[in-house]
Amino acid sequence: MVALGSVTRRLGSVFPFLLVLVDLQYEGAECGVNADVEKHLELGKKLLAAGQLADALSQFHAAVDGDPDNYIAYYRRATVFLAMGKSKAALPDLSKVIELKMDFTAARLQRGHLLLKQGKLDEAEDDFKKVLKSNPTENEEKEAQSQLIKSDEMQRLRSQALDAFESSDYAAAITFLDKILEVCVWDAELRELRAECFIKEGEPRKAISDLKAASKLKNDNTEAFYKISTLYYQLGDHELSLSEVRECLKLDQDHKRCFAHYKQVKKLNKLIQTAEELIRDGRYTDATSKYETVMKTEPSVSEYIIRSKERICHCFSKDEKPVEAIRVCSEVLQMEPENVNALKDRAEAYLIEEMYDEAIQDYETAQEHNENDQQIREGLEKAQRLLKQSQKRDYYKILGVKRNAKKQEIIKAYRKLALQWHPDNFQNEEEKKKAEKKFIDIAAAKEVLSDPEMRKKFDDGEDPLDAESQQGGGGNPFHRSWNSWQGFNPFSSGGPFRFKFHFN
């Protein structure tokens, strides 16, 4: 009995009248039960005391089957249902108890509690009033009176909430509904009403929370699933939208609105999934095309326009199309100035365009909103190194090529400039010295940019031919005299061709 009392007192913190189970003695003669039913009841009580709810429930099922007129069996089974959080299943059992034993005030009080939680205020009040007329104990009388007062208050608040809703004062309606739902926690209709108010007030995620609760509280609630799906869709969460509309169709496969919405969401979801797969495969042009189709498929929901442009911005940046990337990323940032992804991708594009100050500014803005992002931190450091590097010798500028130039472009530019600035082309001493310096820079640029490892170091802001950059001091190991370059054939690398020039 001590263990059973412990369990029921814990349950009693939520359902106070379960405490009656401690004192409820089994009376075989009164209930007219046989020995098997008695055995099931006693075993079930022990299992309940041990917290083995499923096993206890099985014993009480057997007791009810063995004696359908045993009110104690129904009451104890209702107790287990409540302990398992299955109030819907407990309610019919409590009603059966009251049918079999009209003066069982504990069962009537318990049913009143459940009806109040479900928002069935009139029915709850009826139970509480009947308790007061049935010679209750002092505690039962006190509880019934307290619940009647609470029920009256809920009636008043409900009326005020409905009036506010009808007057389009949704904020006031929410305030009233908040208070009601603290008591009537299982009232599906009131949750749906509050969801409507949240939608009107521009708080869709709160509406979704209420609608999800309503979908569980009310059987076959296709309307709730449909609304949840459309709200997720408007928020741009196509995957959750698809999941919820499928739940609607499971309940009613012929639901017209759910089916029409399902076709639209499924089509959009497929386009986005395909686009993301293309991005993972590095097929940025194809991915861009898919996201352009997404915008055409759903032009009326701004979230899909913004997200599609954000991904197109990413594709252009990764595909080293800086002009296009800067344009599209800027469009995204006009709509969402704090979009970290667009800031990072535009910064990358600025680096390709050698707009280092702009890249630094974008990285710094992104870092303000996501200071733990390693990619932002590394990008900012790189941009700062490149800015410092640009103030020294820039091999790309020396050859007159873009930072994303292919090796063939680099070799071609090098050959043209080497021919133009070969010192043998100049007779004047001053001009020849200038040409020698220029020629050495051109050769250095070609050496760095045609070697993948050296080029990567340079692209990361480190000059592989600068001793100070490499070791923190010293001279330039590449700064050779013109004599060391004599006999050097600048046209021998980058292809199978060799050229011989004669200068007059």
Salt bridges, closest charged atoms under 4 A:
GLU30 OE2 - LYS101 NZ 3.43
GLU42 OE1 - LYS45 NZ 3.82
ASP93 OD2 - ARG77 NE 2.69
GLU99 OE2 - LYS96 NZ 3.42
ASP103 OD1 - LYS101 NZ 3.54
ASP126 OD2 - LYS130 NZ 3.38
ASP127 OD1 - ARG108 NH1 3.15
ASP127 OD2 - ARG111 NE 2.80
GLU143 OE2 - HIS113 NE2 3.28
GLU153 OE2 - ARG156 NH2 2.37
ASP178 OD1 - ARG194 NH1 2.69
ASP187 OD2 - ARG158 NH2 3.29
GLU189 OE2 - LYS218 NZ 3.63
GLU192 OE1 - LYS218 NZ 3.22
GLU196 OE2 - LYS227 NZ 2.67
GLU203 OE1 - LYS206 NZ 2.94
ASP210 OD1 - ARG191 NH1 2.97
ASP210 OD2 - ARG194 NE 2.61
GLU223 OE1 - ARG257 NH2 2.49
GLU247 OE2 - LYS250 NZ 3.10
GLU276 OE1 - ARG311 NH2 2.91
ASP286 OD2 - ARG283 NH2 3.04
GLU303 OE2 - ARG307 NH1 2.37
GLU310 OE1 - ARG307 NE 3.05
ASP319 OD2 - LYS321 NZ 3.44
GLU331 OE1 - LYS309 NZ 2.93
GLU331 OE2 - ARG327 NH1 3.78
GLU336 OE1 - ARG307 NH2 2.65
GLU338 OE1 - HIS369 ND1 3.91
ASP345 OD1 - HIS314 ND1 3.11
GLU353 OE2 - LYS402 NZ 3.59
ASP362 OD2 - ARG346 NE 2.69
ASP373 OD2 - LYS344 NZ 3.11
ASP424 OD2 - HIS422 ND1 3.84
ASP441 OD1 - ARG393 NH1 3.49
ASP441 OD2 - LYS437 NZ 3.55
ASP459 OD1 - ARG403 NH2 3.60
ASP459 OD2 - ARG455 NE 3.93
ASP460 OD2 - LYS456 NZ 3.04
ASP463 OD2 - ARG393 NH2 3.87
